[in-house]
Amino acid sequence: MQYLVARMQLRPCTGLQEAVMQVLLQLLPLVLSAAAAILIAWRATPPVVKARLAALQSGIARARKPIMLVTDFATAHHLLVRGSSAGSFSNRPPSMAPSAVLSGRRYHNINSAPYGQLWRALRSNLTSGVLHPTRLRHYAAARRRALHRLAADLREQQLADDGVEALAAESIRSAVFGLVSTMCFGDGGVDAAVVRAMADVQTELVLSLSAVRTFAFVPFLAVSKLVYRGRWNKLAAIRRKQEELYLPLIDGCRRRRGRDDDDSDGTPPSYVRTLLDLRVPVELDGDHDSSGGEQTQQRRLEDGELVGLCSEFLGSGTESVSAALQWIMANLIKRPDMQDAVRREIDAAVDADAEEVGEEVLGKLDLLNAVILEALRLHPTIKFGFREVMQEDQVVHDGHRIPVGTKMVFPLEALARDKTAWDEPDEFMPERFHGCCAGGESTKKLLSVAAEMKMLPFGGGRRMCPAIGVSLLHIGYFMANLVREFEWREAEGGEHAGVQLHPDATVEMFNFMERPLRARLVPLRRPGGGYVKSQVGRDEALDCQTGH
Ligand code: HEM
């Protein structure tokens, strides 16, 4: 032994070295048999357990990776839109989507799905099956009904109790929620009480997003569930309520599926119906798109996935659009000259006796669209975009490769207030978009403004929001008609009366207004059409409070 070591090292061993070698030799059989046992056990381990262990390992690795905040617009745009030189740079860090978190990332929606075949199938189903302009046309009647309910609701609040504050934001949100739930579950099938219950659960979910964050990025979910048992139970209860409400409606769509043909009788194609018809690829390999080739094995979506996808559709479809509408009306209250100008533009384009501002007119309203774009620039309703650098991406910034696993955060509001891109970036100045939006081109225009590197309210690149067209349609349609129906004014009296354009820092993800918006609404038109005699009938003022 002494000889051997001495020969290898070409010098004699000390007593200590020899003792260490003796111990190692004693342990060697033990180490070898342990290694053999681990190898045998690993071979016998079911693939699902192996995948869990790999996910755990990558979770731990991810948790240790750096976070980069991108605050300069040109860099943000370059990274999001051009991506990387090799991969797609289209993955998000493990998402905060509640359905994904609560299911231990078994159920994904579009937002949470890793970039790959499942994500592609889900996203393309949404864009072609529901959000395509030819499909959106089917919902015109539902939009009209939602608008009429909203206008009637605002008027009723005036009649019900003069002087009592009315929650206009609540009215806006329920109108948008009602419309989106019709798109989700189909026309006429959903009871009004169920719609209200679903809207309430959605509110609970939004207010619990900070609790979701507690569990979103932890490597040891089981331990965190024990430590934060209260929070976990609350989230699980919300999810149970969603299941109780959505699953009977999903089953109803399933039963009707055999009977209806959406396209033949003009019935709107519900989102759930498209999901029931959808086949998604079986994920063969881990987290992301590693197959690179054709997937042949396909499966239907499970009930748990359907619940998560409905929750995503209802949440994204409602919160962003109704928040945008509230920011717009609040800004128009602060700029009465702009509000009048928008109204004059509408009046010039729409017959005085017309019951409503029709959707076909929206594209011609340059100033109206300029107001929408400016409000989305100043108050993008989603606060952040997120990406994660994957192994296959080669994201280079300033000549340096950004390490794999880096989480990149894009603060959308700060980016759109970049002083190098905009004059007076903190001011509400729709004039800056004046002349850009006539001819029904606002969607395209928004994208080209983004291409000029100035704003990203819908994010950018392959994971950009897939619903820009429907969002601009819903916002434009409701806004045009709300401006035509009422004069929106600052509420009087009390220190909490005035409009404050501050965001609510306590809400995660969505950009809501901090203080419920109070407004005096002066009805300008008779229900069913025609202007009231005095458009400035101050007696008809309605104190209105909006909140979320
Ligand atoms: C004012 C309205 C809206 C705004 C400002 C908005 C904004 C955004 C933003 C910033 C993102 C992240 C993009 C990125 O990471 O690059 C996003 C993603 C998404 N939005 Fe919207 N959104 C709006 C309305 C909607 C509506 C109405 C729906 C559905 C009906 C929707 C569905 C989605 C989905 C599914 C994603 C995930 C896309 C993916 O990962 O591929 N959004 N949205």
Boltz pocket constraint, residues with backbone or C-beta under 6 A from the ligand:
constraints:
  - pocket:
      binder: B
      contacts: [[A, 110], [A, 111], [A, 112], [A, 123], [A, 312], [A, 313], [A, 316], [A, 317], [A, 318], [A, 320], [A, 321], [A, 324], [A, 380], [A, 381], [A, 382], [A, 384], [A, 385], [A, 386], [A, 412], [A, 456], [A, 457], [A, 458], [A, 459], [A, 460], [A, 461], [A, 462], [A, 463], [A, 464], [A, 465], [A, 466], [A, 467], [A, 470], [A, 471]]
      max_distance: 6.0
